[in-house]
Amino acid sequence: MIVRIWHGRVKTSNAQAYREFLNQRAIPDYQSVAGNISVHVLERQAEDVTHFITMTFWTDMDSIKGFAGNDPEVAKYYLEDKDFLLEFEPTVVHYEVVGHS
């Protein structure tokens, strides 16, 4: 199993709207791809900026490519992200899951 981790930042004043967008648009998109096991979104407020970390769990790298394209290290963005994100981090990180319960 592989976890794909993405980080983004929004103004705290936009955090609730971005959270709603993630739940209504992004999470269902992840879940629609064969090989997606689960999606977890973390949120942390740091004064006027709120950080989001999206961790998606996949059966294998081919499944991730089915979501992200041939270069799975490149971050995937939605048109709506331009309304929220303070910057567009170019890459994501992947980790092999070697233990879980």
Sequence and secondary structure as in RCSB ss.txt:
>XXXX:A:sequence
MIVRIWHGRVKTSNAQAYREFLNQRAIPDYQSVAGNISVHVLERQAEDVTHFITMTFWTDMDSIKGFAGNDPEVA
KYYLEDKDFLLEFEPTVVHYEVVGHS
>XXXX:A:secstr
 EEEEEEEEEEGGGHHHHHHHIIIIIHHHHHTSTTEEEEEEEEEEETTEEEEEEEEEES HHHHHHHH S TTB 
   GGGGGTBS   SB EEEE     
